[in-house]
Amino acid sequence: MNCSIRRPTPDPSSDNATAAIQHANHSVDTDRSRHAFTLLGVIVAVTSSLTFLIPTAAFAVSATPVAPPGAAALQDLLNWTLYGGAIACTATSMYGFAKMGISHSQQSFQGANHGKSIAILGLLGALGLGLTPTIVNGLTAIH
């Protein structure tokens, strides 16, 4: 049982239907253009008022080589996260290699293939973790 309500389609040969469709399309286009101009006006007004109202001395920034407060704690958190990731990658690789060996000895080549995939993913994760400090230090050293 189909309970959908079908709207009557206007006869395309009727002049009234064509005029109604053209009027609806024109009013939608007019509303869109009116909203676009209103948004553009608001953006211009806010930008110009911020440019003239906010003094430029309030945003003077001076970079110093002193680390901000809490940088040591953040570094400790990153080090422990890297340590935990290394343990997880090692455990994943060991599980994958064990699954590969046991499945191969039981003639389950599908399980051995899955174990090999898990082991490779663990090794790729360890590679990514090993490259992370080099990438971060290289990006922060760019001046």
N, C-alpha and C positions, 0 to 999 in steps of 0.2 A: 504494500500500500504506500503510495507516494503522497506525502502530505505537503509538498512544496506549493507555494502560492506563485502562480505565474502572472506576471504583469502583462497587460495587453500592450502589444507593440503598435505604435501609431503607423498608419498607412503612409508609406513614403511618398505616395503620389499626392497626398493631401497637402495643401499649402499651409494650413494651420499647424500641422505636425512639424513641417520643415521650419516654419517660423519659430515655433516653440523650442525646438532643438537648437536652432541658431541663437536664440535669445538666452537659453540656459548656458550654452558654451561661452557666449560673450560675457555674461555676468560672472562666470567662474574666472575667466581671464582677467576681468576688471578687478575682482576681489584679490586675486593673486598679485597683480601689479600694484594695487593699493597697499597691500601688506608689505611687499618688497620695498616700496618707497618709504613707508613708515619705519621699517626696520633700519634702512639705510640712514634715514634722518636721525634716529635715536643713536646709532653708532657714531655718526659724525658729531652730534651734540655732546655725547659723553667724552669722546676723544679730545675734542677741542677744549672742553671745560677742564679736563684733567691736565692738559698741557699748560693751561694758563694758571690754574689754581694751585698746583703742587709745585713747591719750590724745588729747583734742581739740586740744591745742596742737601736736601733730605735723603737723597739716594746716592750720596757719595760713598763709594765702596773702595776700601783699600785692602789689598791682599797681603797677608803676612805669612811668613813661613811657620808660624806657631800652630800646632794642631788644636782644633776646637776641644772643649771639654767633653769627655766621654769617648774620645777617639780610641783610647787604650781598651776600654770595655768593649767597644765595637770590634776591635781587632781580635780580642780574646774570643768573642762570640763567633767570628768568622773562622778562627783557627779550630775551635771545637766542632763547628759545623763541617769543616773540611775533614777533620779526624773521623767524625761519625760517618761521613760519606765514604771515606776510604774503607772503613770497616764493613759498611753495607755492600760496597762493590766487591770486596774480597769474599764475603759470605756468599754473594750471588754467583760469583765465578766458581767457588768451591762446590756449591750446590749444582750448578750446571754441569761441571765436569763429572761429579759423582753420578748424576742422573744419566749422563751420556755413557759412562762406563757400565753402570748396572744394566741399563736398557740394551746396550750392545751385547753384553754377555747373555742376556735373556732372549736374544734374537728379535728384539723389538726395535726395529730400525727407525720407526716413526718417533718413538720416545727418545732414541739416541740423537736424532736430528733436533728435537726440541731442546734437549739438554745442551747440545752444542750451541744453539741459538741463545739460550740463557747465559751460557758461559761467555760468549762473545759480547753480549750486551753488558755483562759485568765488567769485562775488560775495557770496553769502550767508555763506560762510565768512569773507570779509574783513569783512563787517558784524559778524559775531559776534566776530571778533578786535578790531575797533574798539570794541565795547561792553564787552569784558572788563575793561579797566582801570577804566572808570567804575563797573561793577558791583562789582568787588572793592574799590575805594576807598570806595564808598558803604556797603558792608557792614562794612568795618573801621572806619568812622567812627561807627557806631552805638554809643552808650554807654548 
